[in-house]
Amino acid sequence: MNTVRGTTYEFLRQLGMTTIFGNPGSTELPFLRDMPPDFTYVLGLHERAAAGMALGYSFGSGKPVFVNLHSIASTGNGLSAIQDAWYAHAPLVITAGQQDRRQLLGEPFLVSRAVETVRPYVKWAYEPVGAEDVPAAIARATYLAMLPPRGPVYLSIPMDDWTHQAAPPQVRKVSERVLADPTLLDEVVRALDASKNPALIAGWQLEEDDGWNAIIELAEHLNADVYQDPIASRWTFPRSHRLFRGGLLPAQQPLADQLAKRDVVVVFGARVFLYYAYVPGNPIKPGTKLFQITNDPEMAAAALAGTSIVGDVAVAAKYLRAHTKARSRAPETKPTTRTEAAPTPEPSHPITTAYLFSTLNRVMPRNAVIAEECPSSKGDLDRYLILDEPRSFYSVPNGVLGFGLPAAVGLQMARPERRVVCPIGDGSIQYSVQALWSAVQNKAPVIVIVVRNSDYSALKGFCDFTQVGRNVHGMDLPGIDMVKIAQGYGMSSREVDQPGDLEPALQAAFASNEPCLISVNVAKGGQKTMGMDQSVNPPKYG
Ligand SMILES: Cc1ncc(C[n+]2csc(CCOP(=O)(O)OP(=O)(O)O)c2C)c(N)n1
């Protein structure tokens, strides 16, 4: 027997979960005291930053990550990162302190109803009924977090529990893959074998299931065009591959139009489909055979059309590769690659986001990792950044800003051998700006590129697209100096205003091994609402 505290550290050690992200308060001190020296505590000055860095660390390590928040105080502040973890299938084992059990019924200061608060965004939310259950609950939570689909779990732990005696939980092997029904996969095989013009959709779960090579091999075997899922939170297909056709548009009618010529569409590891603006239409043209292969039963149930198959996405792709006939492609149907298609932007003043991202693409190492959050310039980023290696791209999973910067810092800590770059809007960076300090303190050499247009451009674009008009308050961001804010957190930083200064500033950032921030003044009025302007029948709210 050991204390609950000692037993917990031992269990975390055995599972390799020795990097803990958090923000402390009085109710966590009995756990945090005398942390064993083989553990690292990463402090986030705000819980959005702490849990967000844990999310990035989990992306980078592929492992469950332990998070320690403060009661409902931290849980509330960290909730947007918890919902990111839910939508990104990130296995965060989140714990938070609760008041002393012996006075809980009297509703003392800092009493927490966090279990009820987080429930919709975690796989399990629980407060153990007795102190002796805490280590076993942490073990159960960890195994559940890693079972497909992965995701965050949450435990509220009364502060007096840590000094009780408790038996250590067994370190057990628990399956981390569930396989799809082969009878249904054979239906996909038959459809692909009979098809004339199939398309594959590469979704973000391919990365969760280690399917990078499996989808490339399947696409090449079938000679089939590949699209990325709409508003991609990961890039799961090499950007310069001859079969890559770019991203799908995030609305019903335009997406259906994009796929209108296809007779068979197979979606790997994504929703059917992720939409943003409401532009009604068929999810897919009637007559096209649509299949979805997902590791998430909820996404299978929620699909708007087609046959849904639940199971490991990579294993399913390998099955289809093994059972379908190889196909050739007539030379005249080979389209130009996206790299060949993008025009070279001019170095004008003010700097355009097209020029910014084409310059970044020229300068960055080919194995750079991008964690981005630049809403209105996403189109240019998507067009000009060419990344052909797996685990290279991370973006907001459900539209909640505050994701990018802490994710970049956590990723950089988990993957020191690859340089992490965070292109981020001057509005977006404010939601978790404290992560700059954590990057400095943890010597995580992330390169933050602030896309400074001094407004909420994406929202202005949405106003235009949906005919709300421009008479809306709160759209402009004058007077924010990110260079000084970064310096206040101890980060080296500089402003770039002239196009000729951009490349040298980026070169210097990559040559140094320090974290840094470059604030680039860019032309206002970037891309329009994620390519939605290509769509007919926009919704009208004006
Ligand atoms: C937490 C959160 N608050 C508000 C929003 C609404 N929102 C969506 S895009 C956007 C603008 C972000 O501004 P910036 O980062 O400067 O990017 P830009 O639109 O200028 O490209 C806002 C406020 C959101 N998605 N998430």
The ligand as a MOL file (V3000), in Angstrom:
LIG
                    3D

  0  0  0     0  0            999 V3000
M  V30 BEGIN CTAB
M  V30 COUNTS 26 27 0 0 0
M  V30 BEGIN ATOM
M  V30 1 C -13.0750 31.8420 -29.0130 0
M  V30 2 C -13.6710 32.4630 -30.2340 0
M  V30 3 N -14.1530 33.7300 -30.1570 0
M  V30 4 C -14.6470 34.3150 -31.2570 0
M  V30 5 C -14.7110 33.6540 -32.4590 0
M  V30 6 C -15.3050 34.3180 -33.7140 0
M  V30 7 N -14.2780 34.6060 -34.7360 0 CHG=1
M  V30 8 C -14.1110 33.8290 -35.8120 0
M  V30 9 S -12.9540 34.3740 -36.8630 0
M  V30 10 C -12.6230 35.6980 -35.8760 0
M  V30 11 C -11.5820 36.6970 -36.2920 0
M  V30 12 C -10.2060 36.3580 -35.8360 0
M  V30 13 O -9.3630 37.4330 -36.1250 0
M  V30 14 P -7.8910 37.2640 -36.6370 0
M  V30 15 O -7.1970 36.2130 -35.9010 0
M  V30 16 O -7.2560 38.6060 -36.6410 0
M  V30 17 O -8.0320 36.7230 -38.1110 0
M  V30 18 P -8.6100 37.3990 -39.4270 0
M  V30 19 O -10.0860 37.1820 -39.4030 0
M  V30 20 O -8.2620 38.8450 -39.3910 0
M  V30 21 O -7.9600 36.6510 -40.5060 0
M  V30 22 C -13.4240 35.6960 -34.7420 0
M  V30 23 C -13.3770 36.7210 -33.6820 0
M  V30 24 C -14.2770 32.3140 -32.4640 0
M  V30 25 N -14.3590 31.5600 -33.5560 0
M  V30 26 N -13.7370 31.7580 -31.3650 0
M  V30 END ATOM
M  V30 BEGIN BOND
M  V30 1 1 1 2
M  V30 2 1 2 3
M  V30 3 2 2 26
M  V30 4 2 3 4
M  V30 5 1 4 5
M  V30 6 1 5 6
M  V30 7 2 5 24
M  V30 8 1 6 7
M  V30 9 2 7 8
M  V30 10 1 7 22
M  V30 11 1 8 9
M  V30 12 1 9 10
M  V30 13 1 10 11
M  V30 14 2 10 22
M  V30 15 1 11 12
M  V30 16 1 12 13
M  V30 17 1 13 14
M  V30 18 2 14 15
M  V30 19 1 14 16
M  V30 20 1 14 17
M  V30 21 1 17 18
M  V30 22 2 18 19
M  V30 23 1 18 20
M  V30 24 1 18 21
M  V30 25 1 22 23
M  V30 26 1 24 25
M  V30 27 1 24 26
M  V30 END BOND
M  V30 END CTAB
M  END
